[in-house]
Amino acid sequence: MTVRVATDWSFHGFRAVILENAALRVVVLPELGAKIWSIVDKRADREVLWHHPRVPPRPVAYGAAYDDWFCGGWDELFPNDAPASVAGDAYPDHGEWWSMPFTWRVDADARRAELVVGRAGVVTATRVERRIVLEADAAQLRITMTLWNDGPAPLDFLWKLHPALAVHAGCRIDLPARTVLTDPGFRDRLAVERFVWPFASDHQGAPVDLRQVPPISAATCDFYYAVELDAGWCALTDARARAGFALAFDPAVFRSVWVFGAYGGWRGLYTTILEPCTGYPYRLEDAIAAGTASRLAPGATLSTEICAVVYHGLDAVQHVDAGGGVR
């Protein structure tokens, strides 16, 4: 088996870098926040990531409203989610990175391809680098992410993975979670502020099993934070195909997993976004006040590795290890 790289393609006017082996085909758009646009599980012949049916990738100005430009795929968000004002600085909607071009280079041979992307902050005195690695015999991406605080002051932040996943009724979410908090703005079907995974309650007091993705006809939208994790992973399984996608991460860095489930009740869209994050809730000012944001000292560096893996032969997930082993 070998790994192949193509760098001379474009997609909706953006440079597209393609990494491919026998198991995966991955498309990255370095000029659009280094978004991972596509992950195709070639063995199951399925696109893992969700794409907006009405909104393609488009050139976007820094500071734009994220939801109006959200086209799907896998973004990475920093240093905030909702627009924020911190220490006199205005942070744009969903942060600095998603709308901005990244530098990029590829180092590859027949056995291993590495795409290195990076950029400096706009408001924050930071730099970020991501090293995205696909090996010839692997059904996984290994991504090493490094953040530098080059400023003179400590930096409070939320750093979040944001893969929008393709779903249908019968898909299953698995998390090694205990306490889960529902966001007060998204309680269409959930009546509780706090619950123990996976069962919440609806407005009639009936149990709601949040492992089960409802149909788009449910016309609802969930948003909740798993804030006590027994391990660092999350997974979504297509039970019909017995195939799925999982993220493994360091729970000392990504200390919560947010789940945004648009099931017909938000702009008519249908996707689940699994969002490992360094803190919560989505308003950075609230996270700072509650002591649940992350902080990086001046001159300090934070480096961490995640594994994004596709798997087969399962209709539910009990554990994902740091090496991408799924059971």
VMD Tcl script that draws the C-alpha trace (Angstrom):
set ca {
  {0.00 0.00 0.00}
  {1.10 3.54 -0.72}
  {-0.02 7.05 0.04}
  {-0.55 9.65 -2.68}
  {-0.66 13.45 -2.56}
  {-2.12 15.89 -5.07}
  {-1.66 19.64 -4.70}
  {-2.65 21.00 -8.11}
  {-6.45 20.80 -7.70}
  {-8.90 23.54 -6.81}
  {-12.38 23.39 -5.31}
  {-14.80 26.33 -5.57}
  {-11.77 28.53 -6.22}
  {-9.72 27.27 -3.26}
  {-6.54 25.25 -3.42}
  {-7.34 21.65 -2.52}
  {-4.65 19.38 -1.08}
  {-5.57 15.70 -1.38}
  {-4.06 12.94 0.76}
  {-5.09 9.41 -0.23}
  {-4.36 5.79 0.54}
  {-6.33 2.57 0.13}
  {-8.57 3.40 3.10}
  {-9.08 7.18 3.05}
  {-9.31 10.14 0.72}
  {-8.85 13.44 2.56}
  {-9.28 16.92 1.09}
  {-7.94 20.00 2.90}
  {-8.55 23.63 1.90}
  {-5.55 25.57 3.30}
  {-6.86 28.91 2.05}
  {-10.13 28.54 4.00}
  {-9.00 28.09 7.58}
  {-7.18 24.87 6.64}
  {-10.62 23.26 6.75}
  {-10.71 19.50 6.27}
  {-13.41 19.51 3.64}
  {-13.78 15.81 2.97}
  {-12.93 12.45 4.52}
  {-14.06 9.57 2.33}
  {-14.07 6.12 3.89}
  {-13.19 4.25 0.73}
  {-13.90 0.78 2.10}
  {-17.45 1.73 3.04}
  {-17.84 4.10 0.06}
  {-19.12 6.88 2.33}
  {-18.38 10.53 2.96}
  {-17.81 11.01 6.68}
  {-18.23 14.78 6.78}
  {-21.43 16.73 6.19}
  {-21.66 19.44 3.53}
  {-24.24 22.22 3.56}
  {-26.80 21.54 0.80}
  {-27.24 25.26 0.04}
  {-23.92 26.90 0.94}
  {-20.68 25.90 -0.82}
  {-17.23 27.07 0.30}
  {-16.92 30.78 -0.54}
  {-14.31 33.49 0.05}
  {-15.16 35.13 3.36}
  {-14.04 38.30 5.10}
  {-12.48 38.15 8.55}
  {-15.13 38.87 11.17}
  {-18.09 37.53 9.18}
  {-21.01 35.82 10.91}
  {-20.01 32.16 11.06}
  {-23.46 30.61 10.72}
  {-24.15 32.44 7.45}
  {-20.91 31.11 5.93}
  {-20.90 27.68 7.51}
  {-20.57 25.19 4.66}
  {-19.71 22.04 6.59}
  {-16.56 19.99 6.76}
  {-14.20 20.16 9.71}
  {-13.20 23.58 11.03}
  {-11.01 24.39 14.01}
  {-12.09 27.29 16.20}
  {-9.93 29.56 18.40}
  {-9.90 31.50 20.76}
  {-13.68 31.71 21.14}
  {-17.04 30.54 19.87}
  {-19.61 33.34 20.25}
  {-18.27 36.85 19.50}
  {-16.40 38.00 22.59}
  {-14.75 41.01 24.17}
  {-11.82 40.09 26.39}
  {-9.34 42.52 27.95}
  {-10.40 45.19 25.48}
  {-10.00 42.96 22.42}
  {-12.94 42.05 20.17}
  {-12.85 38.42 19.04}
  {-14.85 37.62 15.89}
  {-17.64 35.08 15.63}
  {-16.21 31.56 16.04}
  {-12.70 32.94 16.33}
  {-9.74 33.95 14.21}
  {-8.89 30.90 12.15}
  {-11.87 29.60 10.20}
  {-12.03 32.45 7.67}
  {-8.30 33.01 7.17}
  {-5.71 31.49 4.81}
  {-3.02 29.23 6.24}
  {0.44 28.65 4.85}
  {1.04 25.07 3.83}
  {3.65 22.59 2.67}
  {3.71 18.85 2.04}
  {6.41 16.34 2.93}
  {5.69 12.93 1.44}
  {7.04 9.65 0.22}
  {5.31 6.41 -0.73}
  {4.72 5.41 2.90}
  {3.77 8.66 4.63}
  {2.35 12.06 3.75}
  {2.43 15.07 6.06}
  {0.58 18.30 5.36}
  {1.83 21.16 7.56}
  {-0.41 24.22 7.86}
  {-0.01 27.27 10.03}
  {-0.66 30.95 10.60}
  {-0.42 33.75 13.14}
  {-3.33 35.17 15.09}
  {-5.05 38.39 14.08}
  {-6.16 39.80 17.43}
  {-4.23 37.38 19.61}
  {-0.43 37.33 19.62}
  {-0.37 33.64 18.81}
  {0.83 31.17 16.21}
  {-0.62 27.78 15.37}
  {0.71 24.84 13.41}
  {-1.07 21.62 12.47}
  {0.74 18.56 11.13}
  {-1.75 16.26 9.40}
  {-0.29 12.82 8.74}
  {-1.69 9.98 6.63}
  {0.31 6.77 6.50}
  {0.05 4.22 3.72}
  {-1.54 1.45 5.77}
  {-3.70 3.52 8.13}
  {-7.44 4.26 8.23}
  {-6.70 7.26 10.39}
  {-5.30 10.78 10.41}
  {-2.85 11.75 13.11}
  {-2.86 15.49 13.72}
  {-0.29 17.23 15.90}
  {-1.39 20.73 16.86}
  {0.88 23.34 18.45}
  {-0.12 26.73 19.81}
  {2.32 29.46 20.85}
  {1.44 32.48 22.99}
  {3.89 35.13 21.79}
  {2.18 37.89 23.75}
  {3.18 39.53 27.06}
  {0.08 38.41 28.98}
  {-1.70 35.14 29.78}
  {-4.26 34.14 27.16}
  {-7.67 32.74 28.12}
  {-9.22 30.76 25.31}
  {-11.51 28.06 23.96}
  {-9.90 25.81 21.34}
  {-12.34 23.51 19.63}
  {-12.48 20.84 16.95}
  {-15.61 21.24 14.81}
  {-16.21 18.28 12.45}
  {-19.74 18.33 11.03}
  {-20.71 14.71 10.40}
  {-23.09 13.15 7.90}
  {-25.95 11.43 9.74}
  {-29.27 9.66 9.30}
  {-31.83 8.29 11.73}
  {-30.27 5.32 13.43}
  {-26.77 6.73 13.70}
  {-25.39 6.52 17.22}
  {-23.30 8.91 19.33}
  {-21.00 7.41 21.95}
  {-19.13 9.39 24.62}
  {-17.31 8.33 27.80}
  {-19.24 11.03 29.65}
  {-20.78 11.43 33.06}
  {-22.19 14.89 33.74}
  {-23.71 16.68 30.75}
  {-25.02 20.26 30.72}
  {-27.62 21.44 28.22}
  {-27.23 24.92 26.78}
  {-30.21 27.07 27.84}
  {-30.75 28.36 24.31}
  {-31.28 24.88 22.83}
  {-33.89 23.01 24.81}
  {-36.39 22.19 22.09}
  {-36.80 18.64 23.35}
  {-34.63 18.56 26.49}
  {-36.17 19.85 29.70}
  {-33.21 19.38 32.05}
  {-30.18 21.57 32.72}
  {-27.97 18.70 33.85}
  {-28.10 14.93 33.33}
  {-26.00 11.80 33.38}
  {-25.13 10.52 29.92}
  {-26.89 9.22 27.90}
  {-30.41 9.83 29.26}
  {-32.00 13.27 29.51}
  {-35.72 14.04 29.93}
  {-38.16 15.74 27.60}
  {-40.82 18.27 28.59}
  {-43.26 15.48 29.47}
  {-40.73 13.79 31.72}
  {-40.05 10.92 29.32}
  {-36.46 9.72 28.92}
  {-34.50 10.82 25.83}
  {-31.61 8.58 24.77}
  {-29.13 11.02 23.29}
  {-27.05 8.26 21.78}
  {-29.70 7.89 19.07}
  {-29.74 10.44 16.24}
  {-33.37 11.34 15.50}
  {-34.77 11.78 11.96}
  {-34.78 15.20 10.33}
  {-38.56 15.19 10.76}
  {-37.98 15.65 14.50}
  {-37.43 19.35 13.67}
  {-35.33 19.87 16.78}
  {-31.87 21.09 17.71}
  {-29.72 19.87 20.61}
  {-26.70 21.62 22.10}
  {-25.04 20.24 25.19}
  {-21.65 19.94 26.89}
  {-20.21 16.70 28.23}
  {-18.06 18.16 30.99}
  {-16.92 15.11 32.95}
  {-15.09 12.64 30.72}
  {-13.75 9.28 31.81}
  {-11.48 9.19 28.74}
  {-10.58 11.29 25.70}
  {-12.69 10.17 22.77}
  {-16.02 10.52 20.99}
  {-17.59 8.55 18.15}
  {-20.47 8.49 15.71}
  {-21.47 5.15 14.18}
  {-23.65 4.46 11.15}
  {-25.35 1.38 12.56}
  {-26.76 0.34 9.18}
  {-23.35 0.38 7.52}
  {-21.56 -0.80 10.68}
  {-19.00 1.91 10.04}
  {-18.13 5.08 11.86}
  {-15.82 7.95 12.73}
  {-14.08 8.60 16.04}
  {-11.77 11.19 17.55}
  {-9.21 10.31 20.22}
  {-7.63 13.18 22.14}
  {-5.90 14.11 25.39}
  {-8.66 14.79 27.94}
  {-6.26 16.94 29.94}
  {-6.27 19.37 26.98}
  {-9.72 18.89 25.46}
  {-11.61 18.65 28.75}
  {-15.14 18.65 27.35}
  {-17.05 17.47 24.31}
  {-19.77 19.73 22.96}
  {-22.47 18.15 20.81}
  {-24.50 20.25 18.38}
  {-27.27 18.20 16.82}
  {-29.16 19.97 14.04}
  {-32.04 17.59 13.39}
  {-34.20 19.73 11.14}
  {-34.74 22.37 13.83}
  {-31.90 24.75 12.92}
  {-32.10 26.26 9.43}
  {-33.59 22.99 8.19}
  {-30.18 21.29 8.38}
  {-29.29 17.76 9.39}
  {-25.92 17.06 10.98}
  {-24.22 16.16 14.23}
  {-21.11 18.11 15.20}
  {-18.86 16.44 17.77}
  {-16.74 19.18 19.32}
  {-13.91 18.33 21.71}
  {-13.04 21.63 23.39}
  {-10.59 22.96 25.95}
  {-13.43 24.46 28.01}
  {-17.07 25.48 28.12}
  {-19.62 27.11 27.70}
  {-19.68 28.72 24.29}
  {-19.45 32.31 25.54}
  {-15.79 32.84 26.36}
  {-16.55 35.56 28.92}
  {-18.78 33.11 30.81}
  {-16.11 30.41 30.66}
  {-13.50 32.81 32.05}
  {-15.83 33.89 34.85}
  {-16.61 30.26 35.73}
  {-12.97 29.17 35.60}
  {-13.69 26.70 32.81}
  {-11.69 28.38 30.02}
  {-8.12 27.32 29.29}
  {-5.16 29.63 29.85}
  {-1.73 29.78 28.19}
  {1.03 31.73 29.91}
  {3.05 34.36 28.02}
  {5.81 32.71 26.02}
  {4.31 29.26 26.59}
  {3.56 26.52 24.07}
  {0.76 23.97 24.03}
  {1.20 20.91 21.83}
  {-1.18 17.99 21.59}
  {-2.05 15.14 19.23}
  {-5.40 13.83 18.09}
  {-6.32 10.77 16.08}
  {-9.25 10.77 13.65}
  {-10.13 7.21 12.68}
  {-12.72 5.42 10.57}
  {-13.75 1.95 11.70}
  {-15.91 -0.97 10.56}
  {-17.82 -3.92 11.95}
  {-19.37 -2.09 14.91}
  {-22.80 -0.63 15.61}
  {-21.70 0.97 18.91}
  {-18.40 2.04 20.48}
  {-17.18 1.23 23.99}
  {-13.69 2.73 23.81}
  {-11.21 4.45 21.50}
  {-7.56 4.39 22.52}
  {-4.96 7.04 21.76}
  {-3.58 4.97 18.89}
  {-6.94 4.84 17.13}
  {-7.99 1.37 18.24}
  {-11.79 1.16 18.42}
  {-13.89 -1.45 20.20}
}
mol new
graphics top color blue
foreach p $ca { graphics top sphere $p radius 0.5 }
foreach p [lrange $ca 0 end-1] q [lrange $ca 1 end] { graphics top cylinder $p $q radius 0.2 }
display resetview
